[in-house]
Amino acid sequence: MTEQANDVLITALQLSVSERAELAAELLASLDGEAESDVEAAWTAEIERRARRVLAEGSRGRRWEEVRDDLRRQLR
């Protein structure tokens, strides 16, 4: 990390939690680019694939409580 980046970090760590969260969100948003759009496209394709599968198979899904209880039984 450069000295300038380290100075920014030291200053940022003195902010309130909400200010740091807002700053972090802005910094992350500034990283959006081609790689981000590739990831977004991949997730969109995966969601569409899963939706088509559910519609084709007529799956009704399961309630969260059922899934949670099954997982708890498996972890015992």
PDB file of N, CA, C and O in Angstrom:
ATOM      1  N   MET A   1       0.856  -1.163   0.000  1.00  0.00           N
ATOM      2  CA  MET A   1       0.000   0.000   0.000  1.00  0.00           C
ATOM      3  C   MET A   1       0.906   1.231   0.000  1.00  0.00           C
ATOM      4  O   MET A   1       1.909   1.283   0.711  1.00  0.00           O
ATOM      5  N   THR A   2       0.539   2.197  -0.794  1.00  0.00           N
ATOM      6  CA  THR A   2       1.337   3.423  -0.862  1.00  0.00           C
ATOM      7  C   THR A   2       1.154   4.237   0.415  1.00  0.00           C
ATOM      8  O   THR A   2       0.227   4.005   1.190  1.00  0.00           O
ATOM      9  N   GLU A   3       2.045   5.183   0.616  1.00  0.00           N
ATOM     10  CA  GLU A   3       1.944   6.053   1.789  1.00  0.00           C
ATOM     11  C   GLU A   3       0.648   6.856   1.745  1.00  0.00           C
ATOM     12  O   GLU A   3      -0.008   7.053   2.768  1.00  0.00           O
ATOM     13  N   GLN A   4       0.291   7.313   0.559  1.00  0.00           N
ATOM     14  CA  GLN A   4      -0.949   8.083   0.407  1.00  0.00           C
ATOM     15  C   GLN A   4      -2.164   7.229   0.769  1.00  0.00           C
ATOM     16  O   GLN A   4      -3.064   7.687   1.472  1.00  0.00           O
ATOM     17  N   ALA A   5      -2.185   5.983   0.285  1.00  0.00           N
ATOM     18  CA  ALA A   5      -3.300   5.088   0.595  1.00  0.00           C
ATOM     19  C   ALA A   5      -3.337   4.794   2.090  1.00  0.00           C
ATOM     20  O   ALA A   5      -4.415   4.739   2.682  1.00  0.00           O
ATOM     21  N   ASN A   6      -2.185   4.608   2.698  1.00  0.00           N
ATOM     22  CA  ASN A   6      -2.118   4.351   4.133  1.00  0.00           C
ATOM     23  C   ASN A   6      -2.643   5.550   4.921  1.00  0.00           C
ATOM     24  O   ASN A   6      -3.341   5.375   5.920  1.00  0.00           O
ATOM     25  N   ASP A   7      -2.314   6.768   4.481  1.00  0.00           N
ATOM     26  CA  ASP A   7      -2.823   7.978   5.137  1.00  0.00           C
ATOM     27  C   ASP A   7      -4.346   8.043   5.039  1.00  0.00           C
ATOM     28  O   ASP A   7      -5.024   8.401   6.003  1.00  0.00           O
ATOM     29  N   VAL A   8      -4.871   7.698   3.874  1.00  0.00           N
ATOM     30  CA  VAL A   8      -6.327   7.684   3.690  1.00  0.00           C
ATOM     31  C   VAL A   8      -6.956   6.656   4.627  1.00  0.00           C
ATOM     32  O   VAL A   8      -7.989   6.924   5.240  1.00  0.00           O
ATOM     33  N   LEU A   9      -6.340   5.487   4.740  1.00  0.00           N
ATOM     34  CA  LEU A   9      -6.855   4.437   5.619  1.00  0.00           C
ATOM     35  C   LEU A   9      -6.878   4.903   7.068  1.00  0.00           C
ATOM     36  O   LEU A   9      -7.879   4.726   7.763  1.00  0.00           O
ATOM     37  N   ILE A  10      -5.795   5.489   7.522  1.00  0.00           N
ATOM     38  CA  ILE A  10      -5.726   5.966   8.902  1.00  0.00           C
ATOM     39  C   ILE A  10      -6.826   6.992   9.166  1.00  0.00           C
ATOM     40  O   ILE A  10      -7.478   6.954  10.209  1.00  0.00           O
ATOM     41  N   THR A  11      -7.027   7.893   8.233  1.00  0.00           N
ATOM     42  CA  THR A  11      -8.083   8.901   8.372  1.00  0.00           C
ATOM     43  C   THR A  11      -9.456   8.240   8.352  1.00  0.00           C
ATOM     44  O   THR A  11     -10.323   8.581   9.156  1.00  0.00           O
ATOM     45  N   ALA A  12      -9.653   7.301   7.442  1.00  0.00           N
ATOM     46  CA  ALA A  12     -10.954   6.630   7.313  1.00  0.00           C
ATOM     47  C   ALA A  12     -11.305   5.855   8.576  1.00  0.00           C
ATOM     48  O   ALA A  12     -12.472   5.809   8.966  1.00  0.00           O
ATOM     49  N   LEU A  13     -10.324   5.252   9.214  1.00  0.00           N
ATOM     50  CA  LEU A  13     -10.589   4.472  10.421  1.00  0.00           C
ATOM     51  C   LEU A  13     -11.047   5.340  11.589  1.00  0.00           C
ATOM     52  O   LEU A  13     -11.543   4.816  12.587  1.00  0.00           O
ATOM     53  N   GLN A  14     -10.890   6.632  11.482  1.00  0.00           N
ATOM     54  CA  GLN A  14     -11.341   7.548  12.525  1.00  0.00           C
ATOM     55  C   GLN A  14     -12.803   7.955  12.333  1.00  0.00           C
ATOM     56  O   GLN A  14     -13.381   8.612  13.198  1.00  0.00           O
ATOM     57  N   LEU A  15     -13.397   7.574  11.217  1.00  0.00           N
ATOM     58  CA  LEU A  15     -14.797   7.892  10.938  1.00  0.00           C
ATOM     59  C   LEU A  15     -15.716   6.995  11.753  1.00  0.00           C
ATOM     60  O   LEU A  15     -15.290   5.971  12.288  1.00  0.00           O
ATOM     61  N   SER A  16     -16.976   7.391  11.842  1.00  0.00           N
ATOM     62  CA  SER A  16     -17.972   6.549  12.513  1.00  0.00           C
ATOM     63  C   SER A  16     -18.218   5.295  11.672  1.00  0.00           C
ATOM     64  O   SER A  16     -17.838   5.226  10.504  1.00  0.00           O
ATOM     65  N   VAL A  17     -18.850   4.327  12.283  1.00  0.00           N
ATOM     66  CA  VAL A  17     -19.150   3.077  11.580  1.00  0.00           C
ATOM     67  C   VAL A  17     -19.985   3.346  10.334  1.00  0.00           C
ATOM     68  O   VAL A  17     -19.699   2.802   9.267  1.00  0.00           O
ATOM     69  N   SER A  18     -21.006   4.174  10.458  1.00  0.00           N
ATOM     70  CA  SER A  18     -21.866   4.431   9.297  1.00  0.00           C
ATOM     71  C   SER A  18     -21.110   5.174   8.202  1.00  0.00           C
ATOM     72  O   SER A  18     -21.322   4.919   7.017  1.00  0.00           O
ATOM     73  N   GLU A  19     -20.226   6.097   8.596  1.00  0.00           N
ATOM     74  CA  GLU A  19     -19.435   6.807   7.588  1.00  0.00           C
ATOM     75  C   GLU A  19     -18.452   5.863   6.894  1.00  0.00           C
ATOM     76  O   GLU A  19     -18.239   5.960   5.685  1.00  0.00           O
ATOM     77  N   ARG A  20     -17.854   4.948   7.667  1.00  0.00           N
ATOM     78  CA  ARG A  20     -16.933   3.970   7.060  1.00  0.00           C
ATOM     79  C   ARG A  20     -17.678   3.046   6.108  1.00  0.00           C
ATOM     80  O   ARG A  20     -17.169   2.699   5.042  1.00  0.00           O
ATOM     81  N   ALA A  21     -18.883   2.649   6.495  1.00  0.00           N
ATOM     82  CA  ALA A  21     -19.678   1.776   5.629  1.00  0.00           C
ATOM     83  C   ALA A  21     -20.023   2.483   4.327  1.00  0.00           C
ATOM     84  O   ALA A  21     -19.941   1.891   3.251  1.00  0.00           O
ATOM     85  N   GLU A  22     -20.406   3.747   4.428  1.00  0.00           N
ATOM     86  CA  GLU A  22     -20.737   4.514   3.226  1.00  0.00           C
ATOM     87  C   GLU A  22     -19.500   4.687   2.343  1.00  0.00           C
ATOM     88  O   GLU A  22     -19.577   4.550   1.122  1.00  0.00           O
ATOM     89  N   LEU A  23     -18.365   4.987   2.970  1.00  0.00           N
ATOM     90  CA  LEU A  23     -17.116   5.140   2.227  1.00  0.00           C
ATOM     91  C   LEU A  23     -16.736   3.829   1.543  1.00  0.00           C
ATOM     92  O   LEU A  23     -16.338   3.821   0.379  1.00  0.00           O
ATOM     93  N   ALA A  24     -16.862   2.721   2.274  1.00  0.00           N
ATOM     94  CA  ALA A  24     -16.529   1.413   1.699  1.00  0.00           C
ATOM     95  C   ALA A  24     -17.419   1.108   0.499  1.00  0.00           C
ATOM     96  O   ALA A  24     -16.943   0.608  -0.520  1.00  0.00           O
ATOM     97  N   ALA A  25     -18.704   1.409   0.620  1.00  0.00           N
ATOM     98  CA  ALA A  25     -19.625   1.163  -0.492  1.00  0.00           C
ATOM     99  C   ALA A  25     -19.239   1.989  -1.711  1.00  0.00           C
ATOM    100  O   ALA A  25     -19.269   1.493  -2.837  1.00  0.00           O
ATOM    101  N   GLU A  26     -18.878   3.241  -1.487  1.00  0.00           N
ATOM    102  CA  GLU A  26     -18.469   4.103  -2.599  1.00  0.00           C
ATOM    103  C   GLU A  26     -17.181   3.597  -3.243  1.00  0.00           C
ATOM    104  O   GLU A  26     -17.050   3.599  -4.467  1.00  0.00           O
ATOM    105  N   LEU A  27     -16.231   3.165  -2.414  1.00  0.00           N
ATOM    106  CA  LEU A  27     -14.975   2.644  -2.959  1.00  0.00           C
ATOM    107  C   LEU A  27     -15.220   1.377  -3.773  1.00  0.00           C
ATOM    108  O   LEU A  27     -14.662   1.214  -4.859  1.00  0.00           O
ATOM    109  N   LEU A  28     -16.056   0.480  -3.245  1.00  0.00           N
ATOM    110  CA  LEU A  28     -16.361  -0.746  -3.987  1.00  0.00           C
ATOM    111  C   LEU A  28     -17.078  -0.435  -5.296  1.00  0.00           C
ATOM    112  O   LEU A  28     -16.798  -1.046  -6.327  1.00  0.00           O
ATOM    113  N   ALA A  29     -17.995   0.510  -5.247  1.00  0.00           N
ATOM    114  CA  ALA A  29     -18.720   0.882  -6.467  1.00  0.00           C
ATOM    115  C   ALA A  29     -17.773   1.452  -7.512  1.00  0.00           C
ATOM    116  O   ALA A  29     -18.003   1.307  -8.713  1.00  0.00           O
ATOM    117  N   SER A  30     -16.708   2.102  -7.053  1.00  0.00           N
ATOM    118  CA  SER A  30     -15.758   2.685  -8.002  1.00  0.00           C
ATOM    119  C   SER A  30     -14.952   1.621  -8.729  1.00  0.00           C
ATOM    120  O   SER A  30     -14.308   1.913  -9.736  1.00  0.00           O
ATOM    121  N   LEU A  31     -14.980   0.382  -8.228  1.00  0.00           N
ATOM    122  CA  LEU A  31     -14.244  -0.710  -8.861  1.00  0.00           C
ATOM    123  C   LEU A  31     -15.040  -1.389  -9.962  1.00  0.00           C
ATOM    124  O   LEU A  31     -14.496  -2.191 -10.722  1.00  0.00           O
ATOM    125  N   ASP A  32     -16.341  -1.070 -10.053  1.00  0.00           N
ATOM    126  CA  ASP A  32     -17.179  -1.679 -11.089  1.00  0.00           C
ATOM    127  C   ASP A  32     -16.560  -1.436 -12.451  1.00  0.00           C
ATOM    128  O   ASP A  32     -16.084  -0.343 -12.759  1.00  0.00           O
ATOM    129  N   GLY A  33     -16.579  -2.466 -13.241  1.00  0.00           N
ATOM    130  CA  GLY A  33     -16.018  -2.340 -14.576  1.00  0.00           C
ATOM    131  C   GLY A  33     -16.402  -3.542 -15.397  1.00  0.00           C
ATOM    132  O   GLY A  33     -17.441  -4.160 -15.163  1.00  0.00           O
ATOM    133  N   GLU A  34     -15.574  -3.873 -16.352  1.00  0.00           N
ATOM    134  CA  GLU A  34     -15.857  -4.980 -17.256  1.00  0.00           C
ATOM    135  C   GLU A  34     -15.958  -6.297 -16.501  1.00  0.00           C
ATOM    136  O   GLU A  34     -16.845  -7.105 -16.777  1.00  0.00           O
ATOM    137  N   ALA A  35     -15.064  -6.519 -15.558  1.00  0.00           N
ATOM    138  CA  ALA A  35     -15.099  -7.774 -14.800  1.00  0.00           C
ATOM    139  C   ALA A  35     -16.413  -7.894 -14.045  1.00  0.00           C
ATOM    140  O   ALA A  35     -16.994  -8.977 -13.974  1.00  0.00           O
ATOM    141  N   GLU A  36     -16.885  -6.785 -13.481  1.00  0.00           N
ATOM    142  CA  GLU A  36     -18.147  -6.792 -12.756  1.00  0.00           C
ATOM    143  C   GLU A  36     -19.300  -7.151 -13.684  1.00  0.00           C
ATOM    144  O   GLU A  36     -20.178  -7.926 -13.307  1.00  0.00           O
ATOM    145  N   SER A  37     -19.306  -6.602 -14.880  1.00  0.00           N
ATOM    146  CA  SER A  37     -20.395  -6.902 -15.803  1.00  0.00           C
ATOM    147  C   SER A  37     -20.342  -8.359 -16.244  1.00  0.00           C
ATOM    148  O   SER A  37     -21.384  -8.962 -16.499  1.00  0.00           O
ATOM    149  N   ASP A  38     -19.139  -8.937 -16.340  1.00  0.00           N
ATOM    150  CA  ASP A  38     -19.021 -10.358 -16.661  1.00  0.00           C
ATOM    151  C   ASP A  38     -19.622 -11.211 -15.553  1.00  0.00           C
ATOM    152  O   ASP A  38     -20.321 -12.189 -15.819  1.00  0.00           O
ATOM    153  N   VAL A  39     -19.347 -10.837 -14.316  1.00  0.00           N
ATOM    154  CA  VAL A  39     -19.900 -11.569 -13.175  1.00  0.00           C
ATOM    155  C   VAL A  39     -21.412 -11.428 -13.156  1.00  0.00           C
ATOM    156  O   VAL A  39     -22.131 -12.406 -12.954  1.00  0.00           O
ATOM    157  N   GLU A  40     -21.888 -10.220 -13.364  1.00  0.00           N
ATOM    158  CA  GLU A  40     -23.329  -9.984 -13.377  1.00  0.00           C
ATOM    159  C   GLU A  40     -24.006 -10.789 -14.489  1.00  0.00           C
ATOM    160  O   GLU A  40     -25.082 -11.351 -14.282  1.00  0.00           O
ATOM    161  N   ALA A  41     -23.387 -10.843 -15.649  1.00  0.00           N
ATOM    162  CA  ALA A  41     -23.945 -11.615 -16.764  1.00  0.00           C
ATOM    163  C   ALA A  41     -23.982 -13.101 -16.424  1.00  0.00           C
ATOM    164  O   ALA A  41     -24.942 -13.796 -16.756  1.00  0.00           O
ATOM    165  N   ALA A  42     -22.937 -13.582 -15.762  1.00  0.00           N
ATOM    166  CA  ALA A  42     -22.896 -14.997 -15.378  1.00  0.00           C
ATOM    167  C   ALA A  42     -23.993 -15.311 -14.364  1.00  0.00           C
ATOM    168  O   ALA A  42     -24.653 -16.345 -14.464  1.00  0.00           O
ATOM    169  N   TRP A  43     -24.192 -14.418 -13.381  1.00  0.00           N
ATOM    170  CA  TRP A  43     -25.248 -14.639 -12.399  1.00  0.00           C
ATOM    171  C   TRP A  43     -26.622 -14.583 -13.051  1.00  0.00           C
ATOM    172  O   TRP A  43     -27.496 -15.382 -12.716  1.00  0.00           O
ATOM    173  N   THR A  44     -26.821 -13.666 -13.961  1.00  0.00           N
ATOM    174  CA  THR A  44     -28.101 -13.572 -14.661  1.00  0.00           C
ATOM    175  C   THR A  44     -28.384 -14.858 -15.423  1.00  0.00           C
ATOM    176  O   THR A  44     -29.503 -15.370 -15.389  1.00  0.00           O
ATOM    177  N   ALA A  45     -27.375 -15.382 -16.109  1.00  0.00           N
ATOM    178  CA  ALA A  45     -27.537 -16.638 -16.847  1.00  0.00           C
ATOM    179  C   ALA A  45     -27.860 -17.784 -15.896  1.00  0.00           C
ATOM    180  O   ALA A  45     -28.706 -18.624 -16.204  1.00  0.00           O
ATOM    181  N   GLU A  46     -27.194 -17.828 -14.739  1.00  0.00           N
ATOM    182  CA  GLU A  46     -27.442 -18.892 -13.766  1.00  0.00           C
ATOM    183  C   GLU A  46     -28.854 -18.796 -13.198  1.00  0.00           C
ATOM    184  O   GLU A  46     -29.533 -19.812 -13.053  1.00  0.00           O
ATOM    185  N   ILE A  47     -29.290 -17.605 -12.884  1.00  0.00           N
ATOM    186  CA  ILE A  47     -30.649 -17.417 -12.357  1.00  0.00           C
ATOM    187  C   ILE A  47     -31.682 -17.849 -13.391  1.00  0.00           C
ATOM    188  O   ILE A  47     -32.659 -18.520 -13.058  1.00  0.00           O
ATOM    189  N   GLU A  48     -31.467 -17.464 -14.640  1.00  0.00           N
ATOM    190  CA  GLU A  48     -32.392 -17.858 -15.703  1.00  0.00           C
ATOM    191  C   GLU A  48     -32.403 -19.370 -15.881  1.00  0.00           C
ATOM    192  O   GLU A  48     -33.465 -19.960 -16.080  1.00  0.00           O
ATOM    193  N   ARG A  49     -31.224 -20.011 -15.811  1.00  0.00           N
ATOM    194  CA  ARG A  49     -31.138 -21.466 -15.936  1.00  0.00           C
ATOM    195  C   ARG A  49     -31.927 -22.143 -14.819  1.00  0.00           C
ATOM    196  O   ARG A  49     -32.680 -23.086 -15.061  1.00  0.00           O
ATOM    197  N   ARG A  50     -31.747 -21.656 -13.598  1.00  0.00           N
ATOM    198  CA  ARG A  50     -32.457 -22.248 -12.457  1.00  0.00           C
ATOM    199  C   ARG A  50     -33.966 -22.039 -12.575  1.00  0.00           C
ATOM    200  O   ARG A  50     -34.747 -22.939 -12.269  1.00  0.00           O
ATOM    201  N   ALA A  51     -34.370 -20.858 -13.015  1.00  0.00           N
ATOM    202  CA  ALA A  51     -35.800 -20.575 -13.165  1.00  0.00           C
ATOM    203  C   ALA A  51     -36.419 -21.489 -14.215  1.00  0.00           C
ATOM    204  O   ALA A  51     -37.510 -22.021 -14.007  1.00  0.00           O
ATOM    205  N   ARG A  52     -35.727 -21.679 -15.353  1.00  0.00           N
ATOM    206  CA  ARG A  52     -36.244 -22.584 -16.402  1.00  0.00           C
ATOM    207  C   ARG A  52     -36.373 -24.006 -15.857  1.00  0.00           C
ATOM    208  O   ARG A  52     -37.347 -24.701 -16.149  1.00  0.00           O
ATOM    209  N   ARG A  53     -35.394 -24.435 -15.068  1.00  0.00           N
ATOM    210  CA  ARG A  53     -35.427 -25.793 -14.507  1.00  0.00           C
ATOM    211  C   ARG A  53     -36.623 -25.957 -13.575  1.00  0.00           C
ATOM    212  O   ARG A  53     -37.336 -26.958 -13.645  1.00  0.00           O
ATOM    213  N   VAL A  54     -36.839 -24.983 -12.710  1.00  0.00           N
ATOM    214  CA  VAL A  54     -37.969 -25.057 -11.783  1.00  0.00           C
ATOM    215  C   VAL A  54     -39.283 -25.093 -12.552  1.00  0.00           C
ATOM    216  O   VAL A  54     -40.170 -25.884 -12.232  1.00  0.00           O
ATOM    217  N   LEU A  55     -39.410 -24.241 -13.564  1.00  0.00           N
ATOM    218  CA  LEU A  55     -40.644 -24.212 -14.349  1.00  0.00           C
ATOM    219  C   LEU A  55     -40.848 -25.510 -15.116  1.00  0.00           C
ATOM    220  O   LEU A  55     -41.973 -26.000 -15.209  1.00  0.00           O
ATOM    221  N   ALA A  56     -39.782 -26.073 -15.664  1.00  0.00           N
ATOM    222  CA  ALA A  56     -39.885 -27.303 -16.449  1.00  0.00           C
ATOM    223  C   ALA A  56     -40.230 -28.500 -15.575  1.00  0.00           C
ATOM    224  O   ALA A  56     -40.991 -29.375 -15.987  1.00  0.00           O
ATOM    225  N   GLU A  57     -39.673 -28.540 -14.375  1.00  0.00           N
ATOM    226  CA  GLU A  57     -39.898 -29.686 -13.494  1.00  0.00           C
ATOM    227  C   GLU A  57     -41.133 -29.517 -12.625  1.00  0.00           C
ATOM    228  O   GLU A  57     -41.572 -30.465 -11.975  1.00  0.00           O
ATOM    229  N   GLY A  58     -41.687 -28.332 -12.611  1.00  0.00           N
ATOM    230  CA  GLY A  58     -42.861 -28.098 -11.778  1.00  0.00           C
ATOM    231  C   GLY A  58     -42.551 -28.144 -10.294  1.00  0.00           C
ATOM    232  O   GLY A  58     -43.431 -28.438  -9.485  1.00  0.00           O
ATOM    233  N   SER A  59     -41.323 -27.861  -9.931  1.00  0.00           N
ATOM    234  CA  SER A  59     -40.917 -27.888  -8.534  1.00  0.00           C
ATOM    235  C   SER A  59     -41.653 -26.818  -7.755  1.00  0.00           C
ATOM    236  O   SER A  59     -41.814 -25.693  -8.227  1.00  0.00           O
ATOM    237  N   ARG A  60     -42.092 -27.168  -6.575  1.00  0.00           N
ATOM    238  CA  ARG A  60     -42.775 -26.185  -5.747  1.00  0.00           C
ATOM    239  C   ARG A  60     -41.836 -25.599  -4.707  1.00  0.00           C
ATOM    240  O   ARG A  60     -42.211 -24.672  -3.988  1.00  0.00           O
ATOM    241  N   GLY A  61     -40.622 -26.124  -4.616  1.00  0.00           N
ATOM    242  CA  GLY A  61     -39.672 -25.628  -3.627  1.00  0.00           C
ATOM    243  C   GLY A  61     -39.988 -26.158  -2.244  1.00  0.00           C
ATOM    244  O   GLY A  61     -40.886 -26.982  -2.069  1.00  0.00           O
ATOM    245  N   ARG A  62     -39.245 -25.680  -1.269  1.00  0.00           N
ATOM    246  CA  ARG A  62     -39.454 -26.102   0.115  1.00  0.00           C
ATOM    247  C   ARG A  62     -39.423 -24.882   1.016  1.00  0.00           C
ATOM    248  O   ARG A  62     -38.743 -23.895   0.735  1.00  0.00           O
ATOM    249  N   ARG A  63     -40.167 -24.969   2.094  1.00  0.00           N
ATOM    250  CA  ARG A  63     -40.159 -23.885   3.070  1.00  0.00           C
ATOM    251  C   ARG A  63     -38.810 -23.854   3.780  1.00  0.00           C
ATOM    252  O   ARG A  63     -38.185 -24.897   3.973  1.00  0.00           O
ATOM    253  N   TRP A  64     -38.360 -22.662   4.171  1.00  0.00           N
ATOM    254  CA  TRP A  64     -37.084 -22.495   4.858  1.00  0.00           C
ATOM    255  C   TRP A  64     -37.023 -23.365   6.110  1.00  0.00           C
ATOM    256  O   TRP A  64     -35.982 -23.956   6.397  1.00  0.00           O
ATOM    257  N   GLU A  65     -38.113 -23.453   6.854  1.00  0.00           N
ATOM    258  CA  GLU A  65     -38.124 -24.230   8.086  1.00  0.00           C
ATOM    259  C   GLU A  65     -37.783 -25.695   7.818  1.00  0.00           C
ATOM    260  O   GLU A  65     -37.068 -26.318   8.603  1.00  0.00           O
ATOM    261  N   GLU A  66     -38.290 -26.248   6.712  1.00  0.00           N
ATOM    262  CA  GLU A  66     -37.993 -27.639   6.355  1.00  0.00           C
ATOM    263  C   GLU A  66     -36.512 -27.808   6.029  1.00  0.00           C
ATOM    264  O   GLU A  66     -35.869 -28.747   6.498  1.00  0.00           O
ATOM    265  N   VAL A  67     -35.991 -26.913   5.241  1.00  0.00           N
ATOM    266  CA  VAL A  67     -34.580 -26.977   4.851  1.00  0.00           C
ATOM    267  C   VAL A  67     -33.700 -26.855   6.088  1.00  0.00           C
ATOM    268  O   VAL A  67     -32.760 -27.630   6.266  1.00  0.00           O
ATOM    269  N   ARG A  68     -34.007 -25.878   6.945  1.00  0.00           N
ATOM    270  CA  ARG A  68     -33.223 -25.663   8.166  1.00  0.00           C
ATOM    271  C   ARG A  68     -33.244 -26.905   9.049  1.00  0.00           C
ATOM    272  O   ARG A  68     -32.202 -27.330   9.546  1.00  0.00           O
ATOM    273  N   ASP A  69     -34.429 -27.491   9.247  1.00  0.00           N
ATOM    274  CA  ASP A  69     -34.533 -28.677  10.088  1.00  0.00           C
ATOM    275  C   ASP A  69     -33.743 -29.843   9.508  1.00  0.00           C
ATOM    276  O   ASP A  69     -33.084 -30.571  10.250  1.00  0.00           O
ATOM    277  N   ASP A  70     -33.801 -30.028   8.197  1.00  0.00           N
ATOM    278  CA  ASP A  70     -33.012 -31.085   7.549  1.00  0.00           C
ATOM    279  C   ASP A  70     -31.519 -30.862   7.763  1.00  0.00           C
ATOM    280  O   ASP A  70     -30.786 -31.803   8.067  1.00  0.00           O
ATOM    281  N   LEU A  71     -31.076 -29.640   7.607  1.00  0.00           N
ATOM    282  CA  LEU A  71     -29.658 -29.331   7.807  1.00  0.00           C
ATOM    283  C   LEU A  71     -29.233 -29.582   9.242  1.00  0.00           C
ATOM    284  O   LEU A  71     -28.153 -30.119   9.486  1.00  0.00           O
ATOM    285  N   ARG A  72     -30.065 -29.203  10.184  1.00  0.00           N
ATOM    286  CA  ARG A  72     -29.738 -29.443  11.600  1.00  0.00           C
ATOM    287  C   ARG A  72     -29.622 -30.933  11.889  1.00  0.00           C
ATOM    288  O   ARG A  72     -28.724 -31.360  12.614  1.00  0.00           O
ATOM    289  N   ARG A  73     -30.533 -31.730  11.320  1.00  0.00           N
ATOM    290  CA  ARG A  73     -30.463 -33.185  11.517  1.00  0.00           C
ATOM    291  C   ARG A  73     -29.176 -33.754  10.930  1.00  0.00           C
ATOM    292  O   ARG A  73     -28.549 -34.626  11.531  1.00  0.00           O
ATOM    293  N   GLN A  74     -28.785 -33.267   9.769  1.00  0.00           N
ATOM    294  CA  GLN A  74     -27.571 -33.759   9.115  1.00  0.00           C
ATOM    295  C   GLN A  74     -26.313 -33.384   9.877  1.00  0.00           C
ATOM    296  O   GLN A  74     -25.318 -34.107   9.825  1.00  0.00           O
ATOM    297  N   LEU A  75     -26.344 -32.274  10.577  1.00  0.00           N
ATOM    298  CA  LEU A  75     -25.155 -31.795  11.286  1.00  0.00           C
ATOM    299  C   LEU A  75     -25.001 -32.392  12.679  1.00  0.00           C
ATOM    300  O   LEU A  75     -23.986 -32.163  13.337  1.00  0.00           O
ATOM    301  N   ARG A  76     -25.968 -33.134  13.129  1.00  0.00           N
ATOM    302  CA  ARG A  76     -25.876 -33.750  14.470  1.00  0.00           C
ATOM    303  C   ARG A  76     -24.960 -34.926  14.465  1.00  0.00           C
ATOM    304  O   ARG A  76     -24.765 -35.561  15.502  1.00  0.00           O
TER     305      ARG A  76
END
